[in-house]
Amino acid sequence: MQALIIAIGSELTTGEILDTNSQWLSRELNARGIWVRRTMTITDDLDLIVESLCASTETVVITSGGLGPTIDDRTRDAVAKFLGVELEYHESVWDDIQAKFKAFGREAPENNKKQAYIPAGATLLENRFGTASCFAAKMGDRLLFSLPGVPRELKGMFAEACLPMIDDFLMDSGAPAGKIATRLIRIFGMSEAAVDQALADFFEESDARSVGLMASDGVINVRIATRGGPRELDAISEGVRSRIGGSVFGEGGDTLESVVIAECVKRGFKVATVESCTGGLVASRLTDVPGSSDAMMEGLVVYSNEAKTRLAGVDPSIIEKHGAVSAETAEALASSYQKLSGADLVIATTGIAGPGGGSFEKPVGLCYVAACLRGQTEVRKVQFPHDRISNKDRFAKCALDLARRLLHLDSPVFPGISC
């Protein structure tokens, strides 16, 4: 059984408001074994709403938004046109709206009376959470719900009014039951194309119901969905890990920093940072993790060459000979500060974030990241073509990932990243 969610509102398509309703509804429908085949975001245009409904083939269709009292709220009119019926006035709804306004010491504006009209033949759904008149309609072997766009109202209406109808509908239709199990596997250090290539054959042969790849600021998310239950999901996840290897850093809500902190806490390690080009971003991310105080010891920003020498203990001859942005300086930052601070793990960065400061030999976007774990130091060169803020973001992630791999013996240290 498949579902379509249509989020209606010009404020959504212009970017003024983020559509969180579709995300929430998708999770709720998946939990009942209903696959959300599509989500759409469209403007408050009557003909476009009708067109979208006419093109739907899904068993369950849910619209959100466009049920208010203003001239641009056109969902009820569009649904009526789609169903081929007239709008029908419900006196009880108007009475309820007036009572809700009166409870706040106000009179209901006359235009709110528009909300007392719903398509003829549709089932009125009681709305305890607002004034929008919501409704459901059967279309043969399909089911349509029109819900408000306000998240608090939508969630309350869906739980109280829609779910019982959906459960009855599923039972009557004989649709297969069972929760759709999903898992998000998180990867860093590989491109989206490389991940896709590594997994293509595997997913053709697996029992995963759906697979999606999404790249976000250097992190590749592989989303797996199956109706086979936890064991099948574990088997598929293990298959992904065996194909990708050490570039898998976690699942679900894991981040590079949370994985580093968790491993340090587990092993009783203290961690410190010594940063140049990232300006404290690595330390900031580590301290974003709840409970990081059990592992995080200190962070040092050494932007100038003089600070690298005076505070981090780097031999000035290393900077003179190799430059501040070099593998040698990165190694010295990590290893020298590991001795000075006494931390078990030190993470270091030095690079050129841009837009200025680069040269032919050392272009903008070049960075050396280093991690020193109890005297063992690893350095890697990374390079990105982004703007200053994005480059700093990638530098910090590369530094954290290097530390993660150094902490995990089963995650070989990556050779470097250039894109």
N, C-alpha and C positions, 0 to 999 in steps of 0.2 A: 504494500500500500504506500502511495506516494503523496506528498503534500506540496502545495505552492503557497508561499507567503508574499503578499503584496503590501508593501509599505507605501502609504499615500500621503503626500504633502510636499508642497513646493519648497518649504523650509528644509526638507531633507535633501532635495536635489540641488539646492543652492549651497549646501554645506553649512547652513546656519545651525542646524541641529543634527546630531549623530543618531543614526537609527540603531538603537540597542534592542528594540522590540523583536526584530527578526532573529537576532542571535539568541535571545532568551527563548522565543517560541521554538526555534530549531532544537534546542536542547530538550525542551519539554516533550516535543513530538517524538524525538528519537527515543526518549525513555519509554515510549509506548509502542515502539517497533514501527513507527511511521517514518519513512525516509523523506526528508525534505529535499525534493528534487531540484527546486529552484526558489530563489528569493528575488524579488523585484522591488525597485524603488522608483516611483513615478510621481509626476506632478498632480495637482488638484485639477485635472482636466477630465471632464465627463466622458468625452469620446475615447480618450486614452484608457480610462478605467474600464469602460465597456469592452474595448478592444482586447485588453489584457485578460479579462474574464472569459471572453469568447475563445481566446487562444489556449485557455487552460485545459489540460487533460487529466490533471491530478485528481485523486479521489477526495482529498481534503484541501479546500482553498480557504485561506484566512486573509482578510484585509484588515489593516490597522490604519486608523486616522480618517479624517474627512467626515466625521459624524457630529461636528459642532453646529452652532447656530448661525454662523456667518455665511456670506454669499459664496465664499470659496470652498465651503464644505459640501462636496458633491457626491460623496460615496453612496448615500442612500438612493439618490436619483439614478446613479449609474447602475446600481444593483437591480433596481426596479426595471430599468430599461433592458438590462441583460436578461432578466427573468421574464420579460414581456408582460409585466403587471403594472398597476397604478400604485401610488403611495396611499397608505391608509392611515387615517388619523386615529390615535388612541388617547381618549380623554384621561384615562388613568395615568398615563405617562406625563401629561401636562400637569395634572394635579400633584404628582410626585415631584416634578421639577419645581413647582411653586412652593411646595412644602420645604424643599431643601434650601431654597433661597430665603424663605421666611425664618428658618432656623438660625440664619446668620444675620437676621434683622434687616433683610433687603427684600425688595420686590423683584420678581422675575421679569426681565425685559421681554417685550412682546416677541422679539425675534427668536427667543428660546423655544417658542411654540413649534418652531420648525422641527425640533428634535422629537416631537410627539408623532411624527410620521415615519412609518416603516413600510417596506414593500408588502403588498397584499399577499397573504398566505404564509408569510415568514413567521417564525416563532420569536416572540419578544423575549429577550433575556434580561432579567432583573439586574439593574446596575446600582449596587449599594455604594459605589465609590465615586460617582460623578453624575452628570446630567445627560450624558450621551445615551441615546436609546440604541442598544445593541440588539442584534438579531441573528438568527440562524435560518438557513433555508436548505431543503433537500432538493437535489437536482437529479432525480432518478437514483442511480447508485452512487451519487456523489454528495458531498456535504460542504456547505458554504457558511462561514462565520464572518460577520463584520463587527470588529472590535474598535474601541477608542484608541487614539494615538498616545495619550498620556500613559507612560509606563506603569504608574501605580494602578491606574484604572484597568489597563489591559491585563496585568498580571492577576489582579483580583477577579476580574470577569472570567478569564480563562480557567482559573482554578475552580471557581464556584459553579459557573454555568456551562462552560465548554467541555471540560474533561468528562463529566458524567455522560454527556451526549456522545462524545467520541468513543468512550468505553462501550456504551450500548451499541453504537454503530459498528465497532469492530467485532463485537460478539455476534450481531445479527448477520454481518457479511461473511463470517467464517474466516476472517483474515488471520494469518499466522501470528501468534502472540510472541512475546519475548523482547526484552530490552536490547537495543542496539548498543553494543559495547564499543567504545572509541578509545583511542590512545594517540597521544602526540609525542613523537620522537624527535628530539632536538639535536641538530648537527652543526658543527662549526669547523672550518678549515677546508671545506670543499665547496665548489660552485654548485648552483642548482642543476646545471646541465650534467655535471659529473655524478651527482647523487641520482638523478633520473636514469642515467646510463647504467649505473651500478645496480639499480633496483628493477629495471624494466622487465627482464626475464623472470625475476623472482615473483613479481606481482601477477604476471600472466599465469603462473602456475599455482599461486596461493589461493586460499579461500576467502580473502578479504573482499567484503562487499563493495567497498569503495576506498580509494586511496587518493590523497591530495598532497601536492608539494607546494609550499609557500616560502618564498625568501623574504626576510625582513631584516635589513641592516646587517647583512652578513651571516645571519643565522638561518639555516634551512629547517623548516618544520615539515615533518612527514606525518600526515594524519591518516590513521587507519580506522576503518569502521567495519564491524562484522556482527552478525547475529549469532555467531557460534559460541559466545560466552567467554569467560576469562581464560580458560585453557587455550582456546584457539587464538585468542588475542596474544597471549604469552608466546605461543609458538611463532606467530607472524612477526612479533616484535623481535624475537631472537633471530629470526631469519634476516631482518633488516640490520641488526647489529653485526651479524656475521659478514654481511656484504660491505658494510660501511667501515667497520672496525673502530679504531680509537677516535674517530671524528664525532662519534655519538657521545654527547656529554651529559645527556639526561632525558627526562620525560616530563610531560605535563607542564607544570609551572617552574621547572628547574631553570636556573640561569647559570652562566659561567661562574659568577661570583658566589652564588649559593652553593654550588658544588665544591668550590675551593674551600669556603668556610666550613662546610659540613665535614670534609675530609680532614681539615686541620683540627677541628674540634674532636673528631673521632680518634685522632692519633695524638692528641694533646700537644699539637704544634702551635707556636706563636708565629704570626705573619706580620711583616712590615712592608712598606712600599717606599721607593725612592724614584721620584718622577721628574722628568724635565718637560717634554712636549705635551704630555697629558695633563699637566698642572693640577694633579690631585684627583683626577677622574677615577683612577683605579682604586684609590683609597675610599673615595666617595661611594663607589659601587659596592665595595666590600662591606662598608658600614651601613649600606641600605638593607643588608640581610639581617633579619631578626636573630638575635643571639650571637651576633658577630663579636660582641665584647669578650666572648669566651676564647676567641682566637686572635682578633685584631689587636696589635700592640701599638703601632704608631705609623705615621705617614710623613714623608719628607718631600717637599717640592724644591728642587735645585735647578732653577731655570738658567742661571748664569754659570759660566765656567768656574768662576771664583767660588760659587756656592757648592758646586760639585766637589771641589777640592777641600774647601773648609768644612763643610758639613757631612759630606758622604765619604770623605777620605780617599778620593780618587787621586792618584799620582798625577801632578800637573804635566809631567812629561808625556803621559799617555794621550792627553788631550792635545798637546802641542804637536805630537807626531801624527796622530790619526784623526784628530778633529773631534768635536763634541758629539757629532752624529756618526758613530762608527761602532762596529761590533766590539772593538777593544774597550771603548768607553762604557758601553752598556754592560759588558762583563765586569768591568772594574766597579761600576756603580753597585751592581748586585752583590758581588763577592765582598767588596770593602765594607758595604753597609751591613752585610750579614754579620761580619765580625764586630763592627761598632755597636750595632743594636742588640746583638745576642738573640735575634729572632731565628726561629728554625727555617723559615721561608722568607725570602725577600724578592719582591717583584720590581723590576726597573724598566724605564722607558726613556729613550732619547731619539728625537727625530725632528722632522720639518713639517709642521701642520699646514703651513701656507697662509695666505696666498703668495707671500713673498718669502725670501730667504733661501730659495733653492738655487742650484747650479747644475751644469751639465752632468757632473760627476755625482752630485747629490741632489736629485730633483725634489720638488715639493711632493709630499705624500710618502717620502721614505722614512722608515723608522726601524730602529733596532730595539727589540724587546728581550729582556733577560729575566731569568729566574734562578735563584741560588737556594738550594735545599741542603742545609747542613754541609756546606762546602762543595757540593756538586752544582756547577753552574752550566746552564744552557742558554745560548743566545740565538736568536733568529732574526733575519732580515725580512721585513714586510714592506709592501708598497701599494698605495691606493691612489686613485685619480680623483678623489672627491674634494669637496670644499673643506674649509678649516674644521668646522664642527664635526662633520662626518668622518674626516680623517682621524680626529682625536677619538671618536667613538670606536672606530675600527682598531686603532692602536691599542686602546685599553682592553678591548676584547681579545686581541691577539696575545697581549701580556697575560691576561687571566687564563687563557687557554693553554699557554705554554706552562704556566704554573700548575694547572690541572693535570696536564699530561705528565709533568715531572712527579707529581704526587701519586699518580696511578701508574703502576708498573705495566699494566696491560694496555696503556694508551701510548704507543710510540710517539716521541716528540716529532711534530710536523716539520717538514724540511723548509718551510717558508711560504709566504703567501704573496702573490703578485697578481693584480688584476686591474 
